[in-house]
Amino acid sequence: MGGKVLAIIGARLNSSRLPNKQLLDLSGEPMIARIVARLEKTPAIDQIMLATTEDEFNQPLINLANSSGINVFAFAGDVNDLMGRIDAVVRQENPEIIIYICGDSPLINPETLDGLITALQSDDVAEVAHFNPAPEGKSYIHEGFDIYRRSFWDKMMALAEEPFEREHVGAVYHALHKLAPNAIATFVEETVFSDIQHRISVDTPSDYAFMQRLYTSWYEENAANSIVSLKWVIEQLLNNPDLVAMNQNVHQKTILEKSAAITILTQTSPETGLGHFSRMINLAHDLQNHISAGVHLLIYGEKFDHPALKHLPHTFIDDNFDIDAALSKRDVFIFDIKNDFCNIQKHINFAKENDVLAIAIDDGATDGKFDLNNIDLYFIPSVFVPDALSKSLADKALWGINCMLLPNLTARTTPEKIKNIIILTGGSDPTGLGNTLPQFIDETLGGDVEITWVEGPYARVPNIPKKPNLKWQVWQNPENLAQKLKDFDLAITAFGISFFECLKSGVPTIVFDEIGAATSGEWQYLQDQKLGLTAASAVDAVKTAANCTQDPTSLFSIAEKAKHELQTSGGIALAERIKHMLEEKA
């Protein structure tokens, strides 16, 4: 049976987890252009149409399409009525076969699409096209498209009445089974596409980082007019566990699942440092990835650039910002602050009055900042909590080694010897270690070790010796620092989130606490449990490192233990607890 074959790409820019994702760059081109290029490589497709809406927030997408020669249809209806939007295009263009394409799937395989379309065209009775069953226990990696004959599309439209049925293309068929096609055309897919199952859609910043890495790697070795081979992607995934880890924890939201709307309040400054901010970035990613939450971060402090904020909805706020207004119509309010700059109790009370869950993140020292009775959950990313506090909180608290709010990190194997050392003095280096410690390191550590000094965003430039004995490099506020830790054989670090990131990465670590950031209970716990070597000062930490470079055996053994202790994600544990609390409240 002949007739037009129309590919319709559904796209909107108001995604709660990754706004403007269709415009994000993939090796020099926006993602939507990369998707169109792949569809243009599919011979059986006669026409490609981008379907968005007239909403002002989608205007940049419409403008891009118009300037790039992409056919675009701007729907006048509700942005959430995806079935209605696609049907408007169908009625305008009158195709025989409809291929619906998700606007966040830049690895659709043209040969696979062509095979499915051809199979449907060759069967006059069939109304949809599916793959043959994958080998036992496996599934195909493909995501982001569906193929229907017009007759079946019209049947689905007639049955799609509920909001969630209109929001998801084909939900009445795939998920709710309200109807079945007259017959199904089968396409025999190559088994290579079932060799690994992994996300190849872009819904979160983690997904985007994964896709960006793939596209960058491909075009470093291949022509600009080529498209990224899905078979090559599978090969990369099979041989690179770091690549797999980038977005393996992202949860695919089901059609009946509601995204929780979460506001996080935190702060940062030269005085408060980056600890609270960093762990809230990690938590935001876990909430996005694990329970599909829409997260907005409020940051009290002077605006600054940070790589993690590029694709995370956020607002820098000052004393005039209306925090209560930002909590209106939200499901959860999470706050992690070092000092009470905003009368936090007022906002907790507002949350309670408006049926918003209030969750406090703290190190166990409340200092009278808020009324524990009004807190729905007290999450303490600390290895130690005083008995009096734990008893007063009862079942309203989570704390311990498995509550550390750390990023998803791939751990290294134990090194054979110490060749390179990383120095981490904190985001602001509050005691000015950069002035004197480099000279002491250069004089104390022998051999051919290489030193990497990390200069935080609020820290001064370190005073590196002009004629050093050792090899030195300085990283200024590096992007994805936590992911780079596993490349080092030893870390010397101030107590804080970087210390626990080092441990989780399997890096042998010596920790010091010049400013008393750890409570006495936390410090005692570290000494008792031997997760790393503790030092009374930064100078003592360097002296300990000098001894370890000569005989690192015991330190390597400690690092192996710590690595296993920290494999549980505190962010995922908190995300699960929030999900449970919201379900109970519903």
C-alpha positions in Angstrom: 0.0 0.0 0.0 1.4 3.4 -1.0 0.9 6.8 0.6 2.9 9.5 2.4 5.3 8.5 5.2 5.4 11.4 7.7 7.9 11.6 10.6 6.7 14.0 13.3 9.1 15.1 16.0 7.3 16.2 19.3 9.3 18.8 21.1 8.8 21.5 23.8 11.3 23.6 25.7 9.6 23.6 29.2 10.9 20.3 30.4 11.0 20.3 34.2 14.2 18.3 34.4 16.2 19.7 31.5 14.7 22.9 30.1 15.5 23.9 26.5 17.0 20.4 25.9 16.3 20.4 22.1 18.5 23.4 21.7 21.4 22.0 23.6 24.7 21.6 21.7 25.9 18.2 20.5 29.3 18.8 18.9 28.4 22.0 17.1 24.7 21.4 16.3 21.6 21.7 18.4 20.1 18.3 19.4 17.0 18.9 17.3 19.1 19.3 14.2 21.0 16.1 15.0 17.6 14.3 15.2 16.5 15.7 11.9 19.8 14.7 10.2 19.2 11.1 11.3 15.7 11.1 9.9 16.9 12.5 6.6 19.1 9.4 6.4 16.0 7.2 6.4 15.0 6.6 2.7 11.4 5.5 3.5 10.5 8.8 5.1 8.9 11.3 2.7 8.4 14.3 5.0 9.7 15.5 8.4 7.8 17.9 10.6 8.7 19.4 14.0 5.6 19.7 16.2 5.7 22.2 19.0 3.3 24.8 20.4 2.7 28.5 20.1 3.7 29.2 23.7 6.3 31.9 24.1 8.8 29.6 25.8 8.8 27.5 22.5 9.5 30.5 20.3 13.3 29.9 20.2 12.6 26.4 18.9 10.3 27.7 16.2 12.9 30.4 15.3 15.6 27.8 15.0 13.5 25.5 12.8 12.6 28.4 10.5 16.2 29.5 10.1 17.4 26.0 9.5 14.8 25.0 6.9 13.1 22.5 9.2 9.3 22.2 8.7 7.6 23.3 11.9 4.0 23.2 13.1 3.1 25.4 16.1 0.0 24.0 17.9 -2.4 26.5 19.4 -3.6 24.1 22.1 -2.3 22.9 25.5 1.4 22.1 25.5 0.6 18.9 27.5 -1.9 17.7 24.8 0.7 15.9 22.8 -1.8 13.6 21.1 -3.8 16.6 20.0 -0.6 18.4 18.7 0.5 15.4 16.6 -3.1 14.8 15.3 -3.2 18.4 14.1 -0.2 17.7 12.0 -1.6 14.4 10.8 -4.9 16.1 9.7 -3.0 18.8 7.9 -0.5 16.6 6.0 -2.8 13.5 5.6 -0.1 10.7 5.7 -0.7 7.0 5.3 2.1 6.1 7.8 3.0 8.1 10.9 6.3 7.9 12.7 6.3 9.7 16.0 9.7 10.8 17.1 10.6 12.0 20.6 12.5 15.2 20.5 15.0 14.0 23.0 16.3 10.9 21.1 19.4 11.8 19.1 20.5 8.2 18.5 17.6 6.9 16.5 19.0 4.4 14.0 18.0 5.2 10.4 18.4 1.6 9.1 16.1 0.4 11.9 13.4 3.0 11.1 13.7 2.2 7.4 13.2 -1.5 8.1 10.2 -1.0 10.3 8.5 1.3 7.8 9.2 -1.0 4.9 7.7 -4.0 6.9 4.5 -2.0 7.5 4.3 -0.9 3.9 4.6 -4.5 2.8 1.7 -5.7 4.9 -1.7 -4.2 3.8 -3.5 -5.5 6.9 -1.0 -4.5 9.6 -1.6 -1.2 11.5 1.7 -1.1 13.5 5.3 -2.3 13.1 7.2 -4.0 15.8 10.6 -5.8 16.2 10.9 -9.6 16.3 11.5 -10.8 19.9 15.0 -10.1 21.2 17.2 -13.0 22.3 16.0 -14.5 25.6 16.6 -12.2 28.6 17.5 -9.2 26.4 15.8 -6.2 24.9 16.7 -3.8 22.1 18.4 -0.6 22.9 16.2 1.5 20.6 14.2 4.3 22.1 12.2 7.3 21.0 9.9 6.3 18.2 6.6 4.6 17.2 5.2 3.7 13.8 1.4 3.6 13.1 -0.8 3.3 10.0 -3.3 6.2 9.8 -6.2 3.9 10.5 -4.8 2.9 13.8 -3.8 6.5 14.7 -7.4 7.6 14.3 -8.5 4.8 16.6 -6.1 5.8 19.3 -7.2 9.5 19.0 -10.8 8.5 19.5 -10.0 6.7 22.7 -7.4 9.2 24.2 -9.6 11.2 26.6 -7.8 11.4 30.0 -5.0 14.0 30.5 -2.3 11.3 30.8 -3.7 9.6 27.7 -3.4 12.9 25.7 0.1 13.7 27.2 1.7 10.5 25.9 1.6 9.3 22.3 0.2 5.8 22.1 -0.5 5.4 25.8 -4.0 3.9 25.1 -2.3 1.2 23.1 1.2 0.6 24.7 0.4 1.1 28.4 -3.3 0.9 28.9 -4.1 -1.7 26.2 -7.5 -0.1 25.4 -7.2 -1.4 21.8 -5.2 -3.7 19.6 -4.2 -3.4 15.9 -5.8 -5.6 13.2 -2.3 -7.1 12.6 1.3 -6.3 13.4 4.1 -6.2 10.8 7.4 -7.6 12.1 10.9 -6.4 11.4 13.8 -8.7 12.1 16.4 -6.6 13.9 20.1 -7.3 14.2 21.0 -9.0 17.5 23.8 -6.5 18.0 21.2 -4.0 19.1 20.3 -6.2 22.1 23.9 -6.7 23.3 23.4 -4.0 26.0 20.5 -2.1 27.3 21.2 1.5 28.2 19.4 4.9 28.1 19.8 6.7 24.9 17.3 9.5 25.5 18.0 12.9 27.0 15.8 13.8 30.0 18.3 15.0 32.6 21.6 16.8 32.9 23.2 13.3 33.4 21.7 12.1 30.1 23.0 15.2 28.3 26.5 14.8 29.7 26.5 11.2 28.5 25.2 12.2 25.0 27.6 15.1 24.7 30.5 12.8 25.5 29.4 10.3 22.8 29.0 13.0 20.1 32.3 14.7 20.9 34.2 11.4 20.7 32.5 10.4 17.5 33.2 13.7 15.6 36.8 13.7 16.8 37.3 10.7 14.5 34.6 11.0 11.9 33.4 13.3 9.2 31.2 16.3 10.0 28.5 15.1 7.7 28.3 11.6 9.2 25.9 10.6 11.9 26.9 8.9 15.2 26.6 5.1 14.6 24.4 3.3 17.2 26.5 0.2 16.7 29.6 2.2 17.6 27.7 3.5 20.7 27.0 -0.1 21.8 30.7 -0.9 21.4 31.7 2.1 23.6 29.2 1.0 26.3 30.4 -2.5 26.3 34.0 -1.4 26.8 33.7 1.7 29.0 32.2 1.3 32.5 32.7 5.1 33.1 30.5 5.9 30.2 27.8 3.5 31.4 27.9 5.0 34.9 27.2 8.6 33.6 23.4 8.1 33.4 22.7 4.5 34.4 20.7 5.6 37.5 18.2 7.8 35.5 14.7 6.6 36.1 12.3 6.6 33.1 9.0 8.1 34.2 5.9 6.1 33.5 2.8 7.6 32.0 0.9 7.6 35.3 3.8 9.0 37.3 3.6 12.6 38.5 6.9 14.6 38.7 7.4 16.0 42.2 8.1 19.8 42.1 11.0 20.4 44.5 12.6 23.7 45.6 16.0 23.5 47.3 17.4 26.5 49.2 21.2 26.7 49.9 23.9 29.3 50.2 27.5 29.9 49.2 30.1 32.6 49.8 33.8 32.9 50.6 32.8 32.6 54.3 30.4 29.6 54.0 32.4 27.9 51.2 31.0 25.5 48.6 30.1 22.5 50.8 26.4 23.1 51.2 26.1 24.2 47.6 28.0 21.1 46.3 25.9 18.6 48.1 22.7 20.2 47.0 23.9 20.0 43.4 24.5 16.3 43.9 21.1 15.9 45.6 19.3 17.8 42.8 20.8 15.3 40.2 19.7 12.3 42.3 16.2 13.7 42.6 16.0 14.4 38.8 17.5 11.0 37.9 15.9 8.7 40.5 12.3 10.0 41.0 12.0 12.2 37.9 11.6 15.3 40.0 11.4 18.8 38.7 14.0 20.7 40.8 14.7 24.4 41.2 17.7 25.6 43.2 17.7 28.8 45.1 21.2 30.0 45.9 21.7 32.7 48.5 24.9 34.5 47.6 26.7 36.5 44.9 26.2 35.1 41.4 29.1 33.1 40.0 29.6 30.6 37.2 29.7 26.9 38.0 29.7 24.1 35.5 27.0 22.1 37.4 24.5 25.0 37.0 24.6 25.1 33.2 21.6 22.8 32.9 20.0 22.9 36.3 17.1 25.3 36.9 18.4 27.8 39.5 18.1 31.4 40.8 20.7 33.4 42.7 18.8 35.2 45.5 19.4 38.1 47.9 17.6 39.4 51.0 14.8 40.9 48.9 13.8 37.6 47.2 10.4 36.2 48.1 11.2 32.6 49.2 7.5 31.8 50.1 6.4 32.7 46.6 9.0 30.2 45.2 7.4 27.5 47.5 3.9 28.1 46.3 2.4 25.1 44.4 5.5 23.0 45.1 5.5 19.6 46.6 8.8 19.6 48.6 11.0 22.3 50.3 14.5 21.2 51.1 17.0 23.6 52.8 20.7 23.2 53.5 22.1 26.5 55.0 25.0 27.3 57.2 23.4 30.3 58.9 19.9 31.6 59.2 20.0 34.4 56.7 16.3 34.3 55.9 14.4 33.5 59.1 14.1 29.9 58.0 11.3 29.1 60.5 9.0 31.5 58.7 9.4 29.5 55.5 9.1 26.2 57.2 5.8 27.4 58.7 4.6 28.6 55.2 5.5 25.1 53.8 3.5 23.4 56.5 0.5 25.7 56.0 0.5 25.0 52.3 0.9 21.2 52.5 4.5 21.3 51.3 7.0 18.8 52.8 9.8 20.5 54.7 13.1 18.7 54.8 16.2 20.0 56.6 19.7 19.0 55.6 22.2 19.6 58.3 25.3 18.3 60.0 23.5 17.6 63.3 24.1 21.0 65.0 20.8 22.8 64.8 21.9 25.9 66.8 18.2 26.7 67.4 17.7 27.5 63.7 14.3 25.8 63.5 11.6 23.9 65.3 12.2 20.2 64.8 8.4 19.5 65.3 7.6 21.3 62.1 10.1 19.3 60.0 8.9 16.4 58.0 12.3 14.9 57.7 15.8 15.7 59.1 18.4 14.3 56.7 21.9 14.5 58.2 24.8 13.8 55.8 27.2 13.0 58.7 28.8 9.9 60.1 28.0 11.0 63.7 24.9 12.5 65.4 24.7 13.1 69.2 22.5 10.7 71.1 20.3 13.5 72.4 19.5 14.7 68.9 18.9 11.2 67.4 16.5 10.4 70.2 14.6 13.7 69.8 14.2 13.1 66.1 13.2 9.4 66.3 12.0 8.2 63.0 12.0 11.6 61.4 15.8 11.4 60.8 18.2 9.7 58.4 21.9 9.9 59.0 25.1 7.9 58.8 27.8 6.9 56.3 25.2 5.9 53.7 23.7 9.4 53.9 26.6 11.3 52.3 25.3 13.4 49.4 27.9 12.5 46.8 27.9 12.3 43.0 27.8 9.1 41.1 31.4 8.1 40.9 33.4 5.2 39.4 35.9 3.9 41.8 39.5 3.3 40.8 41.5 0.1 41.4 44.2 0.3 44.0 47.3 1.9 42.6 50.7 0.1 42.7 52.5 3.1 44.1 52.0 6.8 44.6 52.9 8.9 41.5 50.5 11.8 41.5 48.9 13.6 44.4 46.0 16.0 44.5 45.7 18.8 47.1 42.2 20.0 48.0 42.0 22.9 50.5 38.3 23.8 50.0 36.4 26.2 47.8 37.8 29.3 49.6 40.9 28.0 51.3 39.8 29.8 54.5 43.1 29.5 56.3 45.2 30.6 53.4 47.1 27.4 52.9 47.9 28.4 49.4 50.4 30.9 50.7 52.8 28.5 52.5 51.8 24.9 52.0 53.1 24.5 48.4 56.6 25.4 49.5 56.4 22.9 52.4 55.1 20.2 50.0 57.9 20.8 47.6 60.5 20.5 50.3 59.0 17.5 52.1 57.8 15.1 49.4 60.6 13.4 47.5 60.9 11.2 44.5 59.2 11.8 41.2 55.7 12.5 42.4 53.5 15.1 40.6 51.4 17.5 42.5 48.0 18.9 41.4 46.8 21.9 43.5 43.0 22.6 43.2 42.3 26.3 43.5 38.6 26.8 44.5 36.4 29.5 43.1 36.8 31.7 46.2 40.5 30.9 46.9 43.6 32.9 46.1 46.2 31.8 43.6 48.6 29.4 45.4 52.2 30.4 45.9 53.9 27.7 43.8 57.7 27.6 44.2 59.4 29.4 41.3 62.1 26.7 41.0 60.2 23.6 42.3 61.8 20.2 43.1 58.5 18.5 42.1 56.3 18.7 39.0 53.3 21.0 39.7 50.1 21.9 38.0 47.2 24.2 39.3 43.6 23.5 38.4 41.4 26.6 38.8 37.9 25.6 39.7 37.9 22.6 37.4 34.8 21.2 35.8 33.7 17.8 37.0 36.4 17.7 39.6 34.8 14.7 41.5 34.9 12.6 38.3 38.7 13.3 37.9 39.6 12.2 41.4 40.1 8.6 40.5 43.0 9.5 38.3 45.1 10.2 41.4 47.1 7.9 43.7 46.8 10.0 46.8 44.7 12.9 48.0 45.5 15.4 50.8 42.3 17.2 51.6 40.5 19.4 54.0 37.5 17.8 55.8 34.4 18.3 53.8 32.5 16.9 50.8 35.7 16.5 48.7 37.1 14.1 51.4 34.1 11.8 51.0 34.3 12.1 47.2 37.9 10.9 47.4 36.9 8.0 49.5 34.1 7.0 47.2 36.5 7.2 44.2 38.8 4.7 45.9 41.6 7.3 46.3 43.9 6.8 49.3 43.2 9.9 51.3 44.8 11.9 54.2 42.4 14.4 55.8 43.0 17.4 57.9 40.6 19.9 59.6 42.3 23.3 60.0 39.0 25.1 60.7 37.1 22.6 62.9 34.5 21.7 60.2 34.1 18.3 61.7 32.5 17.8 65.1 34.5 15.9 67.7 32.2 12.9 67.2 32.8 12.9 63.5 36.5 13.1 63.8 36.6 10.3 66.4 34.4 8.2 64.1 36.9 8.7 61.2 39.8 7.7 63.5 38.0 4.7 64.8 36.7 3.4 61.5 39.9 4.3 59.6 38.2 5.4 56.4 41.2 7.6 55.7 44.3 8.8 57.6 43.6 11.7 59.9 46.1 14.5 60.4 46.1 17.2 63.1 47.0 19.9 60.5 47.8 20.3 56.8 51.5 20.3 57.6 51.1 17.0 59.4 49.1 15.6 56.5 52.0 16.4 54.2 54.4 14.7 56.6 52.2 11.6 56.6 52.1 11.6 52.8 55.8 11.6 52.7 55.9 8.5 54.8 53.2 6.9 52.7 55.1 7.4 49.5 57.8 5.2 50.9 55.4 2.5 52.2 51.8 3.0 51.0 50.5 -0.6 51.8 48.4 0.3 54.9 47.0 3.4 53.3 45.9 1.4 50.2 44.2 -1.1 52.4 42.3 1.6 54.1 41.2 3.1 50.8 39.8 -0.2 49.6 37.7 -0.4 52.8 36.4 3.1 52.5 35.5 2.6 48.8 33.2 -0.2 49.7 31.7 1.6 52.7 30.6 4.5 50.5 29.0 2.8 47.5 25.4 3.4 48.7 24.1 6.8 47.5 22.7 9.1 50.2 20.9 11.1 47.5 19.1 8.1 46.2 18.2 7.1 49.8 16.7 10.5 50.3 14.9 10.5 46.9 13.3 7.2 47.8 12.2 8.5 51.2 10.7 11.6 49.6 8.9 9.5 47.0 7.4 7.3 49.8 6.4 10.4 51.8 4.6 11.9 48.8 2.8 8.6 48.1 1.6 8.5 51.7 0.4 12.1 51.5 -1.5 11.6 48.2 
